[in-house]
Amino acid sequence: MTRIVMVGNRKGGVTKTTTVVNLSYELANRGKKVLVIDFDGQANATEYFTNGDEEFYIGDALLNRKFDITTAIYPAIIDGEKQANLHIIPGRSGDVMTKLDMDMISLPRREERLIAHLAAVKHLYDYILIDTNPGTSVLGLNAIMAADEFIIPTSYREKSIQGIEMFLAHIEEVKFIDESEIRFTILRTCLRRASKRELAYGDSRIGLTWNGRVADTIIWDKVVFGDAELANLPVSKFAPSDAGAAYYKDFAKEFDSYEQ
């Protein structure tokens, strides 16, 4: 059964794209077939996984019911090599995604278009990961409606934790369900070992509010993540011996073990 996963938080700067890129890469390395869909306006996942010369992007499918979505699916390219188990439907940078969102506002069934297109290809994948921006948008509605589950990266800063609350409330409204019905995993990222006070606060705040919904794996703050981003590489490809490379390997193993 395909797991369709939206990665999101209403707060920016919590490593959503970093999580999508590294988790998808590690799941693919575990033998899973993975499709990444780039809904983020900065198209950073696309920058990681493509040469930037792809003819089609996600907007071609969302604007046209008859569009063959398979033509917008490309093998991810990492360090010059096409990946057999990891594919991407690219986004576009600049104002393209903003214009796409505006173009979709008046369309019929605007929030169900991704679901309709994924019906034709989801059987080909074990995982479909959707990278999104922090705000609310028609693209975000499509991602929420299509997703069966959610990964919510967060730091322990209060604004980031508030972003979890807002994101879950938005999912409740869009899917017309209660929080208890949402399948979600909170992934703690950007945590600083030296900040004892922040760690104590975050452990208490998140643990009390979402007990049982927090991943065991922690993505500790490390310089290597910024360096890997500059190189447009997953961290375990960029620095396989660095301790940071193990974090997303561990999370991929943990996330893959969750009962469906």
Buried (B, 14 or more C-beta within 10 A) or exposed (E): EBBBBBBBBBBEBBBBBBBBBBBBBBBBBBEBBBBBBBBBBBBBBBBBBBEEEBEBBBBBBBEEEEBBBEEBBBBBBBEEEEBEBBBBBBBBBEEBBBEBBEBBEEEEEBBEBBBBBBEEBBEEBBBBBBBBBBEBBBBBBBBBBBBEBBBBBBBBBEEBBBBBEBBBEBBBEBEEEEEEEBEBBBBBBBBEEEBEEBBEBBBEBBEEEBEEBBBEBBBBBBEBBEBBBEBBBBBBBBBEEBEBBBBBBBBBEBBBEEEE
